[in-house]
Amino acid sequence: MAIEVRIPTILRTYTNGEKAVNAEGANLSALIDDLDANHPGIGERLLEDKDGKSDLRRFVNVYINDEDVRFIGGLEAALSDGDQVVVLPAVAGGASSWAPSVAR
Amino acid sequence: MLTIDQTTYDAIVAHAKRDHPDEACGIVAGPEGSDRPTRFVEMVNAAGSPTFYEFDSTELLALYKEMWDNDEEPVVVYHSHTATEAYPSRTDIGLASEPNAHYVLVSTREHGNNDGPVEFRSYRIIDGEVTEEEVTVTTTDTTSPTS
């Protein structure tokens, strides 16, 4: 089972500069585990601990076939062969001095 | 150094003034590797806030897909500060995720929606390090061949 994952510029240090890599998994959580096994460290940039559970980082967007995974089950979102996954960091910021938890 | 044409510069300033007191945001795309900001794209601030901006996630994906199809990248990522100086906040630094982009900040704190000069400054933000850079505004549109 091969799923193409589009990697944003800022995370390409983990993929030897590759813009897209293949990974496997029946859902997003398993896919990220597989990605991290082949590209150690990348999982940490996508996930954070929320109340003792692993969840997507607030400022990382993941899309499965153009759907934001937050609307289709988050880490539980199902995947099948040939699906296209895109990872995009949020474009966000602002004058607020609130310091968000960031992907680094 | 950021080199930007007057038309694009004016469009960024006009957007910032129009959306004041909320923060305005957008990008200027350009051919990959060219460092030339050529295609101005105004975005909606999904946060609709005077102290925070965020691109809507669906619009963000549409924008990036368009850029990939055109072999473009975000050369400029801009937003406004409406009550503070045009300098990256801790939030801006923490969330900066385009190491190749020029981060443009415009401050509308002095004149708000009205005519009058604004602060327009540009930065590189890489791994939490902010480096201010010179902004050169070209009078001609650098995107079209000179006649």
gemmi code that builds the backbone of each chain (N, CA, C; Angstrom):
import gemmi

chains = {
    "A": [
        ("MET", (0.846, -1.186, 0.000), (0.000, 0.000, 0.000), (0.885, 1.240, 0.000)),
        ("ALA", (0.732, 2.084, -0.995), (1.577, 3.281, -1.085), (0.722, 4.534, -1.107)),
        ("ILE", (1.083, 5.431, -0.246), (0.382, 6.701, -0.176), (1.412, 7.803, -0.346)),
        ("GLU", (1.161, 8.699, -1.272), (2.107, 9.777, -1.497), (1.868, 10.899, -0.493)),
        ("VAL", (2.958, 11.315, 0.152), (2.864, 12.387, 1.143), (3.687, 13.573, 0.667)),
        ("ARG", (3.028, 14.689, 0.493), (3.698, 15.916, 0.058), (4.310, 16.616, 1.273)),
        ("ILE", (5.606, 16.876, 1.211), (6.352, 17.409, 2.356), (6.620, 18.910, 2.145)),
        ("PRO", (6.318, 19.741, 3.129), (6.586, 21.172, 2.958), (8.077, 21.487, 3.060)),
        ("THR", (8.482, 22.602, 2.482), (9.896, 22.997, 2.444), (10.581, 22.843, 3.799)),
        ("ILE", (9.921, 23.328, 4.846), (10.577, 23.370, 6.155), (10.860, 21.977, 6.732)),
        ("LEU", (10.184, 20.943, 6.230), (10.414, 19.586, 6.746), (11.243, 18.721, 5.790)),
        ("ARG", (11.710, 19.330, 4.707), (12.452, 18.522, 3.733), (13.849, 18.152, 4.203)),
        ("THR", (14.284, 18.759, 5.311), (15.557, 18.326, 5.887), (15.458, 16.867, 6.337)),
        ("TYR", (14.241, 16.418, 6.617), (14.041, 15.027, 7.061), (13.932, 14.052, 5.889)),
        ("THR", (13.710, 14.579, 4.681), (13.477, 13.699, 3.534), (14.548, 13.881, 2.461)),
        ("ASN", (15.728, 14.292, 2.863), (16.817, 14.548, 1.918), (16.391, 15.478, 0.798)),
        ("GLY", (15.562, 16.454, 1.138), (15.164, 17.431, 0.135), (14.004, 16.994, -0.740)),
        ("GLU", (13.537, 15.743, -0.574), (12.435, 15.254, -1.411), (11.154, 16.030, -1.116)),
        ("LYS", (10.447, 16.416, -2.176), (9.189, 17.149, -2.019), (8.035, 16.216, -1.676)),
        ("ALA", (8.176, 14.957, -2.053), (7.121, 13.986, -1.762), (7.771, 12.643, -1.495)),
        ("VAL", (7.217, 11.907, -0.546), (7.728, 10.570, -0.233), (6.540, 9.616, -0.131)),
        ("ASN", (6.819, 8.324, -0.253), (5.754, 7.344, -0.071), (5.758, 6.823, 1.350)),
        ("ALA", (4.571, 6.544, 1.857), (4.462, 5.971, 3.187), (3.261, 5.039, 3.202)),
        ("GLU", (3.135, 4.303, 4.329), (2.054, 3.332, 4.442), (1.320, 3.506, 5.749)),
        ("GLY", (0.061, 3.084, 5.746), (-0.704, 3.143, 6.987), (-2.188, 3.116, 6.680)),
        ("ALA", (-2.952, 2.468, 7.573), (-4.394, 2.356, 7.352), (-5.123, 3.607, 7.840)),
        ("ASN", (-4.440, 4.357, 8.692), (-5.001, 5.660, 9.067), (-3.848, 6.649, 9.246)),
        ("LEU", (-4.193, 7.901, 9.518), (-3.163, 8.939, 9.552), (-2.124, 8.673, 10.637)),
        ("SER", (-2.583, 8.189, 11.788), (-1.675, 7.904, 12.879), (-0.613, 6.882, 12.460)),
        ("ALA", (-1.052, 5.810, 11.813), (-0.126, 4.769, 11.353), (0.794, 5.312, 10.258)),
        ("LEU", (0.241, 6.166, 9.404), (1.045, 6.756, 8.332), (2.178, 7.603, 8.909)),
        ("ILE", (1.867, 8.394, 9.929), (2.888, 9.243, 10.541), (3.943, 8.381, 11.229)),
        ("ASP", (3.526, 7.273, 11.874), (4.498, 6.344, 12.464), (5.449, 5.802, 11.396)),
        ("ASP", (4.865, 5.446, 10.262), (5.677, 4.894, 9.176), (6.629, 5.965, 8.613)),
        ("LEU", (6.116, 7.166, 8.464), (6.956, 8.277, 7.992), (8.134, 8.476, 8.938)),
        ("ASP", (7.832, 8.459, 10.232), (8.864, 8.720, 11.233), (9.892, 7.593, 11.279)),
        ("ALA", (9.450, 6.366, 10.985), (10.381, 5.236, 10.967), (11.405, 5.411, 9.840)),
        ("ASN", (10.949, 5.962, 8.722), (11.838, 6.137, 7.574), (12.545, 7.488, 7.560)),
        ("HIS", (11.971, 8.440, 8.257), (12.534, 9.801, 8.295), (12.527, 10.270, 9.751)),
        ("PRO", (13.442, 9.711, 10.565), (13.374, 9.926, 12.009), (13.339, 11.415, 12.384)),
        ("GLY", (12.404, 11.738, 13.255), (12.284, 13.114, 13.730), (11.090, 13.838, 13.156)),
        ("ILE", (10.619, 13.376, 12.009), (9.550, 14.113, 11.328), (8.235, 14.006, 12.121)),
        ("GLY", (8.046, 12.867, 12.790), (6.814, 12.679, 13.550), (6.631, 13.735, 14.633)),
        ("GLU", (7.753, 14.049, 15.270), (7.729, 15.034, 16.355), (7.322, 16.421, 15.863)),
        ("ARG", (7.596, 16.692, 14.606), (7.249, 17.995, 14.038), (5.770, 18.079, 13.675)),
        ("LEU", (5.128, 16.917, 13.625), (3.712, 16.891, 13.231), (2.784, 16.707, 14.422)),
        ("LEU", (3.312, 16.037, 15.445), (2.460, 15.653, 16.577), (2.885, 16.347, 17.855)),
        ("GLU", (1.942, 16.518, 18.739), (2.261, 16.995, 20.079), (1.367, 16.271, 21.074)),
        ("ASP", (1.778, 16.371, 22.318), (1.034, 15.718, 23.370), (-0.082, 16.634, 23.843)),
        ("LYS", (-1.313, 16.146, 23.801), (-2.427, 16.938, 24.327), (-3.174, 16.093, 25.344)),
        ("ASP", (-3.104, 16.497, 26.598), (-3.766, 15.766, 27.677), (-3.392, 14.291, 27.663)),
        ("GLY", (-2.113, 14.001, 27.507), (-1.637, 12.633, 27.557), (-1.854, 11.849, 26.279)),
        ("LYS", (-2.471, 12.507, 25.285), (-2.687, 11.811, 24.014), (-1.954, 12.549, 22.910)),
        ("SER", (-1.543, 11.770, 21.911), (-0.863, 12.370, 20.788), (-1.904, 12.989, 19.855)),
        ("ASP", (-1.630, 14.201, 19.387), (-2.557, 14.838, 18.455), (-1.756, 15.665, 17.452)),
        ("LEU", (-2.402, 16.037, 16.365), (-1.730, 16.897, 15.399), (-1.428, 18.238, 16.043)),
        ("ARG", (-0.287, 18.795, 15.705), (0.034, 20.126, 16.211), (-0.969, 21.140, 15.674)),
        ("ARG", (-1.252, 22.117, 16.500), (-2.263, 23.120, 16.170), (-1.935, 23.849, 14.850)),
        ("PHE", (-0.649, 24.087, 14.589), (-0.303, 24.876, 13.416), (0.300, 24.037, 12.291)),
        ("VAL", (-0.085, 22.764, 12.270), (0.261, 21.911, 11.133), (-1.053, 21.437, 10.512)),
        ("ASN", (-1.186, 21.648, 9.224), (-2.377, 21.166, 8.521), (-2.019, 19.924, 7.734)),
        ("VAL", (-2.900, 18.917, 7.810), (-2.723, 17.717, 7.001), (-4.016, 17.500, 6.226)),
        ("TYR", (-3.863, 17.210, 4.943), (-5.019, 17.013, 4.083), (-4.953, 15.618, 3.464)),
        ("ILE", (-6.092, 14.952, 3.420), (-6.182, 13.687, 2.685), (-7.113, 13.944, 1.502)),
        ("ASN", (-6.601, 13.760, 0.312), (-7.379, 14.043, -0.911), (-8.117, 15.381, -0.796)),
        ("ASP", (-7.352, 16.387, -0.403), (-7.827, 17.784, -0.319), (-8.757, 18.078, 0.855)),
        ("GLU", (-9.005, 17.110, 1.710), (-9.855, 17.366, 2.886), (-8.960, 17.580, 4.109)),
        ("ASP", (-9.193, 18.659, 4.811), (-8.487, 18.899, 6.069), (-8.843, 17.762, 7.030)),
        ("VAL", (-7.838, 17.047, 7.536), (-8.126, 15.858, 8.362), (-8.887, 16.202, 9.642)),
        ("ARG", (-8.821, 17.472, 10.052), (-9.551, 17.836, 11.278), (-11.054, 17.616, 11.116)),
        ("PHE", (-11.511, 17.626, 9.861), (-12.947, 17.434, 9.616), (-13.290, 15.978, 9.321)),
        ("ILE", (-12.286, 15.125, 9.214), (-12.579, 13.735, 8.851), (-11.934, 12.735, 9.812)),
        ("GLY", (-11.831, 13.136, 11.080), (-11.375, 12.173, 12.083), (-9.977, 12.377, 12.625)),
        ("GLY", (-9.281, 13.419, 12.168), (-7.946, 13.690, 12.707), (-7.004, 12.522, 12.489)),
        ("LEU", (-6.293, 12.124, 13.544), (-5.312, 11.041, 13.410), (-5.969, 9.704, 13.061)),
        ("GLU", (-7.278, 9.592, 13.331), (-7.994, 8.343, 13.026), (-8.467, 8.293, 11.573)),
        ("ALA", (-8.312, 9.375, 10.843), (-8.813, 9.432, 9.458), (-8.272, 8.248, 8.650)),
        ("ALA", (-9.164, 7.546, 7.991), (-8.796, 6.335, 7.259), (-8.074, 6.675, 5.955)),
        ("LEU", (-7.155, 5.773, 5.585), (-6.395, 5.948, 4.348), (-6.497, 4.688, 3.507)),
        ("SER", (-6.507, 4.859, 2.203), (-6.398, 3.685, 1.351), (-5.400, 3.945, 0.239)),
        ("ASP", (-5.005, 2.851, -0.383), (-3.989, 2.885, -1.422), (-4.312, 3.971, -2.440)),
        ("GLY", (-3.301, 4.749, -2.800), (-3.503, 5.771, -3.826), (-3.971, 7.113, -3.293)),
        ("ASP", (-4.273, 7.172, -2.002), (-4.660, 8.467, -1.432), (-3.487, 9.436, -1.509)),
        ("GLN", (-3.828, 10.700, -1.532), (-2.798, 11.738, -1.540), (-2.858, 12.527, -0.261)),
        ("VAL", (-1.726, 12.579, 0.422), (-1.657, 13.309, 1.684), (-0.752, 14.528, 1.492)),
        ("VAL", (-1.212, 15.674, 1.967), (-0.423, 16.904, 1.900), (-0.229, 17.433, 3.312)),
        ("VAL", (1.014, 17.778, 3.636), (1.309, 18.413, 4.924), (1.670, 19.871, 4.641)),
        ("LEU", (1.003, 20.779, 5.291), (1.303, 22.212, 5.122), (1.288, 22.903, 6.479)),
        ("PRO", (2.379, 23.563, 6.832), (2.334, 24.348, 8.067), (1.371, 25.508, 7.888)),
        ("ALA", (0.685, 25.898, 8.950), (-0.205, 27.045, 8.884), (0.605, 28.285, 8.545)),
        ("VAL", (-0.010, 29.207, 7.802), (0.592, 30.523, 7.642), (-0.151, 31.410, 8.619)),
        ("ALA", (0.513, 31.751, 9.706), (-0.153, 32.431, 10.810), (0.864, 33.219, 11.615)),
        ("GLY", (0.354, 34.108, 12.439), (1.209, 34.920, 13.295), (0.407, 36.083, 13.819)),
        ("GLY", (1.098, 37.162, 14.121), (0.375, 38.347, 14.576), (0.999, 38.982, 15.787)),
        ("ALA", (0.527, 40.183, 16.071), (1.146, 41.011, 17.102), (0.964, 40.451, 18.503)),
        ("SER", (-0.027, 39.578, 18.677), (-0.305, 39.002, 19.981), (0.964, 38.425, 20.598)),
        ("SER", (1.176, 38.660, 21.875), (2.403, 38.179, 22.491), (2.235, 36.753, 23.004)),
        ("TRP", (1.012, 36.244, 22.852), (0.759, 34.847, 23.175), (1.745, 33.980, 22.414)),
        ("ALA", (2.463, 33.114, 23.124), (3.473, 32.292, 22.449), (2.937, 30.902, 22.183)),
        ("PRO", (2.612, 30.630, 20.932), (2.000, 29.345, 20.620), (3.013, 28.198, 20.672)),
        ("SER", (2.497, 27.031, 20.804), (3.342, 25.857, 20.742), (3.633, 25.583, 19.277)),
        ("VAL", (4.903, 25.551, 18.938), (5.244, 25.488, 17.531), (5.962, 24.203, 17.165)),
        ("ALA", (6.024, 23.984, 15.894), (6.574, 22.742, 15.383), (8.093, 22.788, 15.315)),
        ("ARG", (8.742, 23.100, 16.389), (10.191, 23.006, 16.390), (10.697, 22.762, 17.785)),
    ],
    "B": [
        ("MET", (18.199, 41.046, 0.667), (17.440, 42.212, 0.248), (16.167, 41.787, -0.483)),
        ("LEU", (15.107, 42.529, -0.205), (13.860, 42.291, -0.929), (13.720, 43.330, -2.034)),
        ("THR", (13.536, 42.859, -3.249), (13.250, 43.750, -4.363), (11.802, 43.530, -4.775)),
        ("ILE", (11.039, 44.604, -4.760), (9.607, 44.480, -5.009), (9.170, 45.660, -5.873)),
        ("ASP", (8.233, 45.417, -6.794), (7.820, 46.529, -7.650), (6.763, 47.380, -6.949)),
        ("GLN", (6.683, 48.623, -7.407), (5.820, 49.610, -6.754), (4.358, 49.163, -6.706)),
        ("THR", (3.869, 48.551, -7.766), (2.461, 48.138, -7.830), (2.151, 47.130, -6.723)),
        ("THR", (3.043, 46.160, -6.547), (2.832, 45.140, -5.521), (2.959, 45.746, -4.128)),
        ("TYR", (3.960, 46.622, -3.973), (4.149, 47.324, -2.699), (2.868, 48.074, -2.342)),
        ("ASP", (2.334, 48.822, -3.296), (1.115, 49.607, -3.044), (-0.067, 48.705, -2.711)),
        ("ALA", (-0.144, 47.551, -3.354), (-1.261, 46.631, -3.115), (-1.213, 46.089, -1.685)),
        ("ILE", (-0.008, 45.795, -1.196), (0.136, 45.301, 0.185), (-0.293, 46.394, 1.170)),
        ("VAL", (0.187, 47.625, 0.926), (-0.157, 48.736, 1.824), (-1.663, 48.994, 1.800)),
        ("ALA", (-2.266, 48.966, 0.606), (-3.704, 49.233, 0.486), (-4.508, 48.174, 1.244)),
        ("HIS", (-4.063, 46.916, 1.135), (-4.764, 45.832, 1.841), (-4.677, 46.050, 3.359)),
        ("ALA", (-3.500, 46.395, 3.832), (-3.303, 46.608, 5.274), (-4.177, 47.749, 5.780)),
        ("LYS", (-4.251, 48.837, 4.993), (-5.073, 49.988, 5.404), (-6.554, 49.635, 5.391)),
        ("ARG", (-6.970, 48.892, 4.396), (-8.382, 48.540, 4.243), (-8.849, 47.663, 5.412)),
        ("ASP", (-8.006, 46.705, 5.814), (-8.429, 45.760, 6.858), (-8.205, 46.282, 8.274)),
        ("HIS", (-7.453, 47.373, 8.429), (-7.246, 47.958, 9.752), (-8.607, 48.194, 10.411)),
        ("PRO", (-8.849, 47.892, 11.677), (-7.866, 47.523, 12.706), (-7.555, 46.029, 12.800)),
        ("ASP", (-8.135, 45.209, 11.920), (-7.728, 43.801, 11.922), (-6.421, 43.647, 11.146)),
        ("GLU", (-5.710, 42.582, 11.410), (-4.495, 42.308, 10.671), (-4.848, 41.790, 9.281)),
        ("ALA", (-4.131, 42.289, 8.294), (-4.293, 41.817, 6.915), (-3.156, 40.850, 6.612)),
        ("CYS", (-3.389, 39.890, 5.701), (-2.333, 38.939, 5.386), (-2.435, 38.468, 3.953)),
        ("GLY", (-1.340, 37.973, 3.434), (-1.324, 37.449, 2.070), (0.081, 37.052, 1.679)),
        ("ILE", (0.225, 36.717, 0.417), (1.556, 36.356, -0.069), (1.794, 37.012, -1.428)),
        ("VAL", (3.050, 37.037, -1.832), (3.351, 37.344, -3.220), (4.156, 36.159, -3.736)),
        ("ALA", (3.576, 35.453, -4.676), (4.233, 34.271, -5.229), (5.188, 34.701, -6.337)),
        ("GLY", (6.133, 33.826, -6.628), (7.054, 34.092, -7.727), (7.614, 32.774, -8.213)),
        ("PRO", (8.229, 32.782, -9.413), (8.805, 31.539, -9.927), (9.782, 30.936, -8.919)),
        ("GLU", (9.716, 29.623, -8.753), (10.568, 28.911, -7.798), (12.041, 29.267, -8.008)),
        ("GLY", (12.726, 29.650, -6.953), (14.151, 29.932, -7.029), (14.511, 31.297, -7.606)),
        ("SER", (13.511, 32.077, -8.036), (13.794, 33.359, -8.706), (14.000, 34.501, -7.725)),
        ("ASP", (13.406, 34.372, -6.522), (13.414, 35.443, -5.520), (12.704, 36.702, -6.028)),
        ("ARG", (11.838, 36.543, -7.027), (11.093, 37.694, -7.564), (9.624, 37.576, -7.194)),
        ("PRO", (9.120, 38.483, -6.381), (7.699, 38.432, -6.030), (6.854, 39.008, -7.160)),
        ("THR", (6.104, 38.175, -7.841), (5.422, 38.645, -9.055), (3.908, 38.534, -8.996)),
        ("ARG", (3.367, 37.598, -8.213), (1.905, 37.413, -8.244), (1.333, 37.668, -6.856)),
        ("PHE", (0.656, 38.810, -6.735), (0.094, 39.261, -5.464), (-1.171, 38.465, -5.145)),
        ("VAL", (-1.217, 37.852, -3.980), (-2.402, 37.097, -3.575), (-2.843, 37.552, -2.190)),
        ("GLU", (-3.968, 38.253, -2.177), (-4.529, 38.722, -0.914), (-5.262, 37.545, -0.279)),
        ("MET", (-5.051, 37.316, 1.021), (-5.755, 36.216, 1.684), (-6.706, 36.782, 2.741)),
        ("VAL", (-7.697, 35.972, 3.079), (-8.606, 36.363, 4.155), (-7.944, 35.992, 5.481)),
        ("ASN", (-7.991, 36.889, 6.437), (-7.523, 36.541, 7.781), (-8.638, 35.764, 8.475)),
        ("ALA", (-8.485, 34.438, 8.521), (-9.543, 33.590, 9.087), (-9.737, 33.870, 10.570)),
        ("ALA", (-8.699, 34.447, 11.216), (-8.826, 34.772, 12.635), (-9.621, 36.069, 12.826)),
        ("GLY", (-9.688, 36.910, 11.797), (-10.411, 38.180, 11.862), (-10.105, 38.952, 13.136)),
        ("SER", (-8.827, 39.138, 13.402), (-8.413, 39.665, 14.707), (-7.434, 40.822, 14.550)),
        ("PRO", (-7.434, 41.762, 15.500), (-6.434, 42.834, 15.474), (-5.059, 42.388, 15.964)),
        ("THR", (-4.958, 41.170, 16.513), (-3.665, 40.729, 17.051), (-3.221, 39.354, 16.543)),
        ("PHE", (-3.954, 38.792, 15.598), (-3.575, 37.471, 15.108), (-4.041, 37.313, 13.665)),
        ("TYR", (-3.258, 36.571, 12.889), (-3.742, 36.238, 11.548), (-3.485, 34.776, 11.272)),
        ("GLU", (-4.327, 34.202, 10.449), (-4.140, 32.819, 10.027), (-4.880, 32.631, 8.709)),
        ("PHE", (-4.205, 32.006, 7.726), (-4.894, 31.688, 6.479), (-5.888, 30.571, 6.774)),
        ("ASP", (-7.040, 30.631, 6.154), (-8.011, 29.542, 6.253), (-7.383, 28.274, 5.676)),
        ("SER", (-7.563, 27.137, 6.336), (-6.819, 25.933, 5.928), (-7.193, 25.447, 4.532)),
        ("THR", (-8.451, 25.596, 4.149), (-8.871, 25.169, 2.805), (-8.291, 26.101, 1.743)),
        ("GLU", (-8.313, 27.400, 2.038), (-7.734, 28.367, 1.092), (-6.222, 28.208, 1.008)),
        ("LEU", (-5.608, 27.837, 2.132), (-4.155, 27.610, 2.154), (-3.777, 26.486, 1.191)),
        ("LEU", (-4.525, 25.390, 1.255), (-4.238, 24.261, 0.359), (-4.454, 24.664, -1.097)),
        ("ALA", (-5.551, 25.359, -1.378), (-5.837, 25.781, -2.760), (-4.702, 26.661, -3.281)),
        ("LEU", (-4.226, 27.565, -2.426), (-3.143, 28.471, -2.807), (-1.868, 27.698, -3.130)),
        ("TYR", (-1.498, 26.753, -2.258), (-0.265, 26.009, -2.487), (-0.368, 25.115, -3.723)),
        ("LYS", (-1.538, 24.531, -3.949), (-1.689, 23.685, -5.139), (-1.530, 24.514, -6.417)),
        ("GLU", (-2.080, 25.716, -6.353), (-1.944, 26.622, -7.488), (-0.469, 26.946, -7.727)),
        ("MET", (0.254, 27.217, -6.631), (1.678, 27.541, -6.778), (2.462, 26.342, -7.312)),
        ("TRP", (2.153, 25.133, -6.814), (2.870, 23.951, -7.301), (2.617, 23.766, -8.796)),
        ("ASP", (1.375, 23.977, -9.222), (1.043, 23.833, -10.645), (1.813, 24.838, -11.498)),
        ("ASN", (2.045, 26.021, -10.924), (2.735, 27.086, -11.671), (4.242, 27.093, -11.439)),
        ("ASP", (4.782, 26.094, -10.707), (6.192, 26.110, -10.310), (6.557, 27.411, -9.605)),
        ("GLU", (5.678, 27.803, -8.692), (5.919, 29.021, -7.910), (6.167, 28.655, -6.447)),
        ("GLU", (6.654, 29.643, -5.712), (6.769, 29.504, -4.266), (6.380, 30.840, -3.637)),
        ("PRO", (6.094, 30.845, -2.328), (5.789, 32.118, -1.682), (7.077, 32.914, -1.494)),
        ("VAL", (7.281, 33.955, -2.285), (8.507, 34.759, -2.176), (8.351, 35.764, -1.035)),
        ("VAL", (7.131, 36.308, -0.909), (6.835, 37.222, 0.201), (5.639, 36.674, 0.969)),
        ("VAL", (5.752, 36.660, 2.289), (4.593, 36.412, 3.148), (4.394, 37.704, 3.927)),
        ("TYR", (3.232, 38.357, 3.747), (3.074, 39.647, 4.432), (1.916, 39.625, 5.414)),
        ("HIS", (2.028, 40.462, 6.440), (0.876, 40.727, 7.302), (1.064, 42.075, 7.968)),
        ("SER", (0.010, 42.574, 8.570), (0.102, 43.883, 9.198), (0.023, 43.751, 10.707)),
        ("HIS", (0.654, 44.706, 11.368), (0.427, 44.930, 12.793), (-0.332, 46.247, 12.861)),
        ("THR", (-1.374, 46.291, 13.673), (-2.235, 47.464, 13.598), (-2.095, 48.389, 14.799)),
        ("ALA", (-1.370, 47.958, 15.823), (-1.168, 48.821, 17.000), (0.280, 48.843, 17.457)),
        ("THR", (1.116, 48.048, 16.806), (2.513, 47.933, 17.232), (3.436, 48.097, 16.032)),
        ("GLU", (4.736, 48.100, 16.294), (5.676, 48.349, 15.205), (5.751, 47.179, 14.225)),
        ("ALA", (6.304, 47.479, 13.055), (6.414, 46.472, 12.000), (7.644, 45.605, 12.252)),
        ("TYR", (7.616, 44.890, 13.367), (8.721, 44.002, 13.727), (8.114, 42.665, 14.148)),
        ("PRO", (8.708, 41.541, 13.754), (8.095, 40.240, 14.066), (7.909, 40.026, 15.570)),
        ("SER", (6.721, 39.624, 15.951), (6.430, 39.317, 17.351), (6.948, 37.911, 17.664)),
        ("ARG", (6.895, 37.542, 18.923), (7.279, 36.163, 19.280), (6.419, 35.157, 18.537)),
        ("THR", (5.140, 35.496, 18.380), (4.233, 34.608, 17.650), (4.676, 34.472, 16.191)),
        ("ASP", (5.004, 35.614, 15.573), (5.450, 35.592, 14.173), (6.688, 34.719, 14.013)),
        ("ILE", (7.601, 34.860, 14.956), (8.864, 34.121, 14.865), (8.608, 32.630, 15.078)),
        ("GLY", (7.771, 32.328, 16.088), (7.492, 30.928, 16.398), (6.783, 30.195, 15.273)),
        ("LEU", (5.963, 30.929, 14.526), (5.153, 30.260, 13.501), (5.720, 30.397, 12.088)),
        ("ALA", (6.813, 31.112, 11.930), (7.357, 31.297, 10.580), (7.796, 29.950, 10.024)),
        ("SER", (7.219, 29.545, 8.903), (7.494, 28.194, 8.413), (7.938, 28.165, 6.960)),
        ("GLU", (8.272, 29.325, 6.408), (8.783, 29.359, 5.039), (10.196, 29.941, 5.055)),
        ("PRO", (11.212, 29.051, 5.200), (12.588, 29.547, 5.338), (13.078, 30.348, 4.132)),
        ("ASN", (12.439, 30.169, 2.974), (12.908, 30.892, 1.788), (12.192, 32.219, 1.563)),
        ("ALA", (11.180, 32.501, 2.398), (10.355, 33.680, 2.135), (10.911, 34.937, 2.791)),
        ("HIS", (10.546, 36.063, 2.201), (10.753, 37.362, 2.845), (9.485, 37.636, 3.639)),
        ("TYR", (9.633, 37.836, 4.930), (8.473, 38.157, 5.761), (8.326, 39.674, 5.826)),
        ("VAL", (7.280, 40.178, 5.191), (7.037, 41.620, 5.158), (6.040, 41.985, 6.251)),
        ("LEU", (6.384, 42.991, 7.026), (5.461, 43.515, 8.035), (5.158, 44.970, 7.743)),
        ("VAL", (3.873, 45.289, 7.808), (3.417, 46.656, 7.599), (2.740, 47.066, 8.899)),
        ("SER", (3.058, 48.254, 9.380), (2.325, 48.734, 10.555), (1.405, 49.884, 10.172)),
        ("THR", (0.142, 49.716, 10.528), (-0.860, 50.748, 10.231), (-1.182, 51.554, 11.487)),
        ("ARG", (-0.315, 51.442, 12.525), (-0.682, 52.050, 13.814), (-0.813, 53.567, 13.736)),
        ("GLU", (-0.094, 54.204, 12.778), (-0.129, 55.674, 12.760), (-1.349, 56.257, 12.079)),
        ("HIS", (-1.705, 55.715, 10.918), (-2.777, 56.344, 10.149), (-3.987, 55.454, 9.924)),
        ("GLY", (-3.944, 54.216, 10.411), (-5.114, 53.351, 10.313), (-5.605, 53.190, 8.886)),
        ("ASN", (-6.903, 53.454, 8.692), (-7.498, 53.309, 7.357), (-7.200, 54.508, 6.455)),
        ("ASN", (-6.570, 55.526, 7.018), (-6.417, 56.770, 6.258), (-5.120, 56.825, 5.475)),
        ("ASP", (-5.071, 57.795, 4.571), (-3.856, 58.024, 3.804), (-2.726, 58.392, 4.757)),
        ("GLY", (-1.526, 58.193, 4.278), (-0.378, 58.547, 5.112), (0.605, 57.407, 5.080)),
        ("PRO", (1.843, 57.702, 5.420), (2.886, 56.686, 5.310), (2.697, 55.532, 6.305)),
        ("VAL", (3.196, 54.382, 5.935), (3.178, 53.229, 6.840), (4.617, 52.727, 6.981)),
        ("GLU", (4.847, 51.997, 8.058), (6.132, 51.300, 8.169), (6.022, 50.059, 7.306)),
        ("PHE", (6.995, 49.821, 6.457), (7.012, 48.651, 5.575), (8.406, 48.052, 5.700)),
        ("ARG", (8.522, 46.911, 6.383), (9.842, 46.340, 6.632), (9.853, 44.858, 6.275)),
        ("SER", (11.034, 44.352, 5.985), (11.146, 42.961, 5.540), (12.204, 42.207, 6.343)),
        ("TYR", (11.930, 40.930, 6.560), (12.792, 40.101, 7.410), (12.939, 38.704, 6.820)),
        ("ARG", (14.046, 38.079, 7.184), (14.181, 36.635, 7.033), (13.962, 36.056, 8.420)),
        ("ILE", (13.184, 35.004, 8.501), (12.995, 34.345, 9.797), (13.314, 32.874, 9.608)),
        ("ILE", (14.476, 32.462, 10.115), (14.930, 31.081, 9.920), (15.341, 30.495, 11.260)),
        ("ASP", (14.718, 29.369, 11.614), (15.017, 28.696, 12.891), (14.948, 29.663, 14.065)),
        ("GLY", (13.971, 30.540, 14.054), (13.792, 31.451, 15.178), (14.686, 32.678, 15.151)),
        ("GLU", (15.535, 32.773, 14.115), (16.442, 33.922, 13.989), (15.836, 34.945, 13.035)),
        ("VAL", (15.741, 36.195, 13.488), (15.187, 37.258, 12.661), (16.316, 38.124, 12.109)),
        ("THR", (16.337, 38.332, 10.812), (17.310, 39.232, 10.203), (16.570, 40.240, 9.354)),
        ("GLU", (16.665, 41.510, 9.714), (16.011, 42.518, 8.888), (16.825, 42.724, 7.622)),
        ("GLU", (16.131, 43.045, 6.548), (16.820, 43.256, 5.284), (16.301, 44.526, 4.629)),
        ("GLU", (17.105, 45.025, 3.686), (16.753, 46.231, 2.959), (15.597, 45.943, 1.996)),
        ("VAL", (14.746, 46.933, 1.789), (13.665, 46.791, 0.812), (13.934, 47.764, -0.328)),
        ("THR", (14.019, 47.252, -1.535), (14.195, 48.104, -2.704), (12.925, 48.048, -3.529)),
        ("VAL", (12.320, 49.212, -3.722), (11.088, 49.267, -4.510), (11.455, 49.745, -5.903)),
        ("THR", (11.119, 48.925, -6.886), (11.437, 49.288, -8.263), (10.235, 49.999, -8.869)),
        ("THR", (10.510, 51.005, -9.676), (9.420, 51.798, -10.230), (8.693, 51.041, -11.331)),
        ("THR", (9.429, 50.221, -12.058), (8.783, 49.470, -13.126), (8.408, 48.087, -12.620)),
        ("ASP", (7.442, 47.510, -13.252), (7.029, 46.156, -12.926), (8.119, 45.209, -13.423)),
        ("THR", (8.824, 44.577, -12.475), (9.946, 43.714, -12.868), (9.485, 42.405, -13.500)),
        ("THR", (8.165, 42.180, -13.471), (7.664, 40.909, -13.998), (7.572, 40.919, -15.514)),
        ("SER", (7.441, 42.120, -16.111), (7.286, 42.153, -17.560), (8.594, 42.629, -18.188)),
        ("PRO", (8.868, 42.162, -19.394), (10.103, 42.563, -20.055), (10.118, 44.085, -20.277)),
        ("THR", (11.276, 44.682, -20.155), (11.354, 46.127, -20.373), (11.296, 46.427, -21.862)),
        ("SER", (10.676, 47.514, -22.174), (10.513, 47.821, -23.599), (11.588, 48.796, -24.044)),
    ],
}
model = gemmi.Model(1)
for chain_id, residues in chains.items():
    chain = gemmi.Chain(chain_id)
    for i, (resn, *xyz) in enumerate(residues, 1):
        res = gemmi.Residue()
        res.name, res.seqid = resn, gemmi.SeqId(i, " ")
        for name, pos in zip(("N", "CA", "C"), xyz):
            atom = gemmi.Atom()
            atom.name, atom.element = name, gemmi.Element(name[0])
            atom.pos, atom.b_iso = gemmi.Position(*pos), 0.0
            res.add_atom(atom)
        chain.add_residue(res)
    model.add_chain(chain)
structure = gemmi.Structure()
structure.add_model(model)
structure.setup_entities()
